[in-house]
Amino acid sequence: MKGKKRILMAAALAAVTILGSGCGGGDGSGETDGDGLGTIKVAIGTRQTFEFLPAEYGLKLGVWEKRGLKAENLYVQGSGQVSQAMAAHQADLGLTAGASGVDAILKGVPSKIVGLIGRDFKMMLIVVPNDSPITDISGLRGKTLGVTSAGSLTDYLAKSVALKQGWPENAIKRANIGGLTEQLAALESGAIDAFVWSAEAGFTLEEQGKGRVLADFGNIVQNSVFEDIVANDSAIEGRPDAIRAYLEGWYETVRYMEEHRDETIAFMVEEFELPQTVAAKTYDHDIANLSLDGTIPQQNLEGLAKSVVDQGIVDKQPSIETFWDSQFVPVTVE
């Protein structure tokens, strides 16, 4: 139960940190511990997901410590609270979904994307009941997909299925169900025909005999940005060396994960409390999707700008310079 206790403690700390007044934070003032690059605070929307694993694994590997940087992870509930932490200057960096980060920036959170985490949407899956007659995404027409909430990443992905098939948006009904427990209950009751979730959960449900992975979104949503690292403008201006050190440590960790499959899977089993079979399946499905140097191709940046219009976040496509700062990539790991 060690992992669950850490998650609960982290969530409680996050609530106190974000809501509390008079707390120190990532205000770009160069918070230090006496020497080196000081402390950098990182807001993370969820702990138990593969693409954010380097945040914890890097601590174990000591990738930031050896660069004179102390990294502190602040776990919150979803991309919305990541944006809140960034806006309140309680975090210097945030790990978030691409469109969510752009949404926050357009709404006034002074920050920029500084590095890529996930290359595409392969890490997100569509899950159906074991006995569902649906065998591919063409069978979803007229069906109801569970999503977390209106305007969320899962909502956008559900809409993307209809767009990919050339159907009108309402060809697939979307139900705002909430978390994974609620999604599973709705699936079992027949209230929804499928739902959108991450690879870890999808493979776990398959392992438990409670669901079946229908498809991933790697071929459904293309030329966009799945998840990325954002930095406060104050940190970009005042602590660029700390940001560079963090990014170097992050991508060093990703490279280590790529080269050390068994060790990474063992860490996932401990950190996420997953069965070894699920951890291995998730690793094999997701590892090649992690960026090794943080760069984002121009076509993906353009796709990200278009996606916030597709999601109804804004009416006019924003310029890429509004949300992207390219000075920190590509990251070279010594």
Secondary structure as UniProt FT lines:
FT   HELIX           2..19
FT   TURN            36..37
FT   STRAND          38..44
FT   HELIX           50..52
FT   HELIX           54..61
FT   TURN            62..64
FT   HELIX           65..67
FT   STRAND          69..75
FT   HELIX           78..87
FT   TURN            88..89
FT   STRAND          93..97
FT   HELIX           98..106
FT   TURN            107..108
FT   STRAND          111..118
FT   HELIX           121..123
FT   STRAND          124..128
FT   TURN            130..131
FT   HELIX           137..140
FT   TURN            141..142
FT   STRAND          144..147
FT   TURN            150..151
FT   HELIX           153..165
FT   HELIX           169..171
FT   STRAND          173..176
FT   HELIX           180..189
FT   STRAND          194..198
FT   HELIX           199..208
FT   STRAND          212..216
FT   TURN            218..220
FT   STRAND          227..232
FT   HELIX           233..238
FT   HELIX           240..259
FT   HELIX           261..272
FT   HELIX           276..286
FT   HELIX           287..289
FT   HELIX           298..310
FT   TURN            311..312
FT   HELIX           320..322
FT   HELIX           326..328
//
